[in-house]
Every structure is written in structure tokens, then in C-alpha cells.
Amino acid sequence: MATLIIIVVIALDQALKIWVKTHFFYGEELQIASWFKLQFIENNGMAFGMELGSKLLLTWFRIIAVALFCYYLYKLRTRTDLARGYVACIALITAGAAGNVLDCIFYGVLFDAPPPPLVAQMFPPDGGYASLFNGRVVDMFYFPLCEWDWPSWMPMVGGDHFIFFQPIFNLADASLSVSMIVLILFYSRFLSADDKKKTSDTETQSGDSNQ
């Protein structure tokens, strides 16, 4: 089940990113509803366009994180005491992290980055816009659910225009974020149970070695 979830999420995430990358010029948007748009942007950072330190270090951090999650899922394969939802959440987190890792590793060499209104070309004859491991993550989901102007008398934000929800994200971000929320809300007991199991195993091994 976990393997299927990871393959499906990564395939859908990459298919959508490649379609947006090769059909939208940078910054172009497609209005789906008053509260939902597809808008093509890219970022160097983490989920929802956040920035954190060196680009190359961030890419390697993502690769290591994906490897650790894959190893954890491999260790869970023999566990019969875990809910399927828990395993599905771990698989979705793994898929979300892996989806953005692929952008960072390969998109710089697979695509060019022409100025608007030109759209990117895959496998450009003159090469990509960056080196391996330095690609940018493609984002497109934008949900400006509501917006308003703060009253002028309010401190700090008075007179500012506010939009909720402003971050633009992708399917991998959604997969990772939603699954983490579900994991914390409904399956956190399995995380604590796993820690207790490790502690018990360690104590057992220590006891055996002392005999």
C-alpha cells in the first residue's frame, strides 16, 4: 500500500508540475473559481515558498529525509499492530518530500527559464537554467479564500490589504502538510508506541548482555 501511494502521488505531482512548467509563463495564472487559481511560480526553499539557508544544503537535507522515511517504511512492513491510516500518512509524507526533491535535483538541467511571455522548454538544446541539484520547485495552487482591508485605526496592520490564504503550493506540499496534520491529530499514539517499543527492545538487549 505504501509503495503504491508514493508512486501515485509522485507521478501526479510531477505530471502537474511539468504541465504547468511547459504551458504557463512565469507568473501566469488561470482563474478556476473566485477562491482558487492556478498560478505558476517557483521557489528555492521549503514548502509554501519558505526560504531556509543554502540551496544545496536544503536539497541534500531533503534527500536524506526521504531516505530516512523510506527506511522507516521498510521497517514498518512487518508491523501488524499499526493502523493503515498511520502507514498511509508516513507514505504521503515521504511522497511529498520526494516530489519536491525531484524538482531540486533535476529541473535545473531539464528546463530552461525564458522570460515571460515565453514558456519553458523541456530538454532545451542550449541546456537548462541551473546545474544538477540546484533546480527550483514548481508551485501552482493558490487559494485566496477571502480578503479585506484592515481598518486604519488598527496598530501595525492598519490600512493594509490582507489575503487569506496567500501561500502558493503544489501537490507534494499538500500531501506532506495534510498528512502531517492527520498524523498528529489521529495517529500520534502510534509514534509514542513506537518510541516505547524501541525503549523496551533496548532494555531487553541490555538485560541479555548483562546475563
Secondary structure as UniProt FT lines:
FT   HELIX           2..23
FT   TURN            26..27
FT   STRAND          29..33
FT   TURN            34..35
FT   STRAND          36..43
FT   HELIX           47..49
FT   HELIX           55..76
FT   TURN            77..78
FT   HELIX           84..110
FT   TURN            116..117
FT   TURN            125..126
FT   TURN            132..133
FT   STRAND          137..142
FT   STRAND          146..149
FT   TURN            152..153
FT   TURN            155..159
FT   STRAND          161..164
FT   STRAND          168..169
FT   HELIX           171..186
FT   HELIX           188..210
//
